[in-house]
Amino acid sequence: MVHYFLLACVLLLLAAFFIAKRGSRVSDTAGFMSWILLTFYFPVEWIVTSRMISAYSFMNQPMSDLGVERCMSHAYSLAPYHICSPLSGLMNITLIVSGILIALGAVLLHRFFGEGIGMRIATGMWVVYGLGYSISGIFPADINFSVHTIFSLPSMVLQIPAMIIIAKTMRDRMPGFSVWTYICMGLSALSLVVIVIGFAPGLMQRLLYGFVWLWMIVGAIILWRTDPARRT
């Protein structure tokens, strides 16, 4: 099942890449909406958290705990406490869909950020970044902690070089967008540093991802509003 899912994702992204090269209004709109729709993650996480049966610390527990499928203590190696998340299925589906939207948006919108090898590398990073989310939803921490963790790691670091590349590429054409990108990248990177230090890891993990998602959502809106094709 997992292999079929990954194959479907690859085929979808390849199709999106070839469609995006033509620059049709439909593909552009699909790209914008892919990132704007990421807003749905935040209310879903709030709903899942509010239905937790076991005590849950927003400040100290990772988002992965919300997707743990079995009610138990020691659900995985880093969780000696009890976890019971009745809506774990909803959380994992949300992670899977979010990852697909991130990767799809990156492929469909890459031409808005520029051309060249640097942008192709950045787009590839976003695809890996997004698929990491999806795979972490397919393999919850209590089902396969190693796979869940390994594929989650790219989503903690790849945003930094990808956003630096985009900020540099956009600096002359859209300086305001470039500054916005640097700000969100810096805040995400700072959150990663604070996680390593060990302060409020649950909160910092949310900020680490949240600043990137905020950049995507706001960035998609900015690009959509300034797209010449939209005004013709």
C-alpha positions in Angstrom: 0.0 0.0 0.0 2.8 2.4 0.9 4.6 1.6 -2.3 1.5 2.4 -4.3 1.1 5.7 -2.4 4.7 6.8 -3.1 4.4 5.8 -6.8 1.1 7.8 -7.1 2.9 10.8 -5.5 5.8 10.5 -7.9 3.5 10.3 -10.9 1.4 13.2 -9.6 4.5 15.4 -9.1 5.9 14.5 -12.5 2.6 15.4 -14.2 2.5 18.6 -12.2 6.0 19.5 -13.3 5.2 19.1 -17.0 2.0 21.0 -16.6 3.7 23.8 -14.7 6.3 24.3 -17.4 3.5 25.3 -19.7 2.4 28.0 -17.2 -1.4 27.6 -17.6 -3.8 29.5 -15.5 -5.2 26.3 -14.1 -1.8 24.9 -13.0 -0.9 28.3 -11.4 -4.2 28.4 -9.5 -3.7 24.8 -8.4 -0.3 25.7 -7.1 -1.5 28.8 -5.2 -4.4 26.8 -3.7 -2.1 24.0 -2.7 -0.2 26.2 -0.3 -3.1 28.3 0.8 -5.0 25.2 1.8 -2.3 24.4 4.4 -4.3 26.7 6.7 -6.6 23.8 7.4 -3.8 22.1 9.4 -4.1 24.5 12.3 -7.8 24.0 13.2 -7.4 20.2 12.7 -4.5 20.1 15.2 -6.6 22.0 17.7 -9.5 19.6 17.3 -7.2 16.6 17.7 -5.5 18.1 20.8 -8.8 19.0 22.4 -10.0 15.3 22.1 -6.8 13.9 23.7 -7.8 11.5 26.6 -4.4 11.5 28.2 -2.8 14.7 29.4 -1.0 16.5 26.6 1.5 19.3 26.9 1.5 21.7 24.0 4.8 23.1 25.2 6.7 19.9 25.7 5.2 17.1 23.7 5.8 16.7 19.9 3.1 16.8 17.3 3.8 13.1 16.6 2.1 12.2 19.8 -1.2 13.4 18.3 -0.8 10.7 15.6 0.0 7.8 17.9 -2.6 5.1 17.1 -2.6 3.0 20.2 -3.6 4.2 23.7 -0.6 3.1 25.8 2.5 4.1 27.8 5.9 3.9 26.2 4.3 4.1 22.7 7.8 4.7 21.3 11.3 5.0 22.6 11.1 8.7 23.5 7.7 8.6 25.1 7.7 7.0 28.6 4.4 8.7 29.4 0.9 7.6 28.5 -0.6 8.7 25.1 -4.2 8.3 24.0 -5.3 10.2 20.9 -8.8 9.2 19.7 -8.5 11.3 16.6 -5.0 10.0 15.6 -6.4 8.8 12.3 -7.5 12.4 11.4 -4.1 13.7 12.5 -2.2 11.3 10.3 -4.4 11.9 7.3 -3.8 15.6 7.8 -0.1 15.1 7.8 -0.3 13.0 4.6 -2.5 15.5 2.8 -0.4 18.5 4.0 2.8 16.9 2.7 1.3 16.3 -0.7 0.0 19.9 -0.9 3.5 21.3 0.0 5.2 19.2 -2.6 2.6 19.8 -5.3 2.6 23.6 -4.6 6.4 23.7 -4.9 6.4 22.0 -8.3 3.5 24.1 -9.7 4.8 27.4 -8.4 8.6 27.0 -9.0 8.6 29.2 -12.1 7.3 32.1 -10.1 10.5 32.0 -8.0 12.9 32.0 -10.9 14.9 29.7 -13.2 18.3 27.9 -13.1 19.9 25.1 -11.2 19.5 26.7 -7.9 15.7 26.9 -8.2 15.5 23.3 -9.4 17.5 22.3 -6.3 15.2 24.4 -4.0 12.1 22.8 -5.6 13.6 19.3 -5.1 14.1 20.2 -1.4 10.5 21.3 -1.0 9.3 18.0 -2.6 11.4 16.0 -0.2 10.3 18.3 2.7 6.6 17.7 1.8 6.9 14.0 1.2 8.6 13.7 4.6 5.4 14.9 6.2 3.3 12.4 4.3 5.5 9.5 5.2 5.5 10.5 8.9 1.7 10.3 8.7 1.8 6.9 7.0 4.1 5.6 9.7 3.0 7.0 13.1 5.7 7.0 15.8 4.2 4.0 17.6 4.0 1.9 14.5 7.5 2.4 13.1 9.5 5.0 15.0 12.6 4.7 12.9 10.9 5.4 9.6 8.7 8.1 11.2 11.8 9.8 12.5 14.1 9.4 9.5 11.6 10.9 7.1 10.6 13.7 9.5 14.2 15.0 9.8 14.3 16.6 6.3 11.3 18.8 7.3 13.4 20.2 10.1 16.3 21.4 8.0 15.6 21.6 4.3 13.5 24.7 4.5 16.6 26.7 5.5 18.6 26.3 2.3 15.5 26.3 0.1 14.3 29.6 1.5 17.8 31.1 1.2 17.9 30.2 -2.5 14.5 31.7 -3.1 15.2 34.9 -1.1 18.4 35.5 -3.1 16.6 34.8 -6.4 13.7 37.1 -5.6 15.8 39.9 -4.1 15.9 42.2 -7.2 12.5 41.3 -8.7 10.5 41.3 -5.5 12.6 42.7 -2.6 9.7 42.7 -0.2 9.0 39.0 -0.8 12.7 38.3 -0.4 12.8 40.1 3.0 9.6 38.1 4.0 11.4 34.9 3.1 14.5 35.7 5.1 12.4 36.6 8.1 10.4 33.4 8.1 13.6 31.4 7.4 15.4 33.0 10.3 12.6 32.4 12.7 12.3 28.7 11.6 16.1 28.3 12.0 16.0 29.9 15.4 13.3 27.5 16.5 15.5 24.6 15.4 18.3 25.9 17.5 16.1 26.2 20.5 14.8 22.7 20.0 18.4 21.4 20.1 19.0 23.4 23.3 16.0 21.6 24.8 13.6 24.4 25.7 9.9 23.8 25.2 10.4 21.3 22.4 6.7 20.9 21.6 6.2 24.6 21.1 9.4 25.1 19.2 8.6 22.2 16.8 5.3 23.9 16.0 7.1 27.2 15.4 9.8 25.5 13.3 7.1 24.2 10.9 4.6 27.1 11.5 6.9 29.8 10.2 7.5 27.8 7.0 3.8 27.2 6.5 3.0 30.8 7.2 5.6 31.8 4.5 3.9 29.4 2.1 0.4 30.6 2.8 1.2 34.3 2.7 3.7 33.8 -0.2 1.1 32.1 -2.3 -1.4 34.9 -1.7 1.2 37.5 -2.6 2.2 35.7 -5.8 -1.4 35.2 -6.8 -2.3 38.8 -6.3 0.7 40.0 -8.3 0.4 37.4 -11.0 -0.1 39.3 -14.3 -2.1 36.4 -15.8 -4.7 36.8 -13.0 -5.4 40.4 -14.1 -5.8 39.7 -17.8 
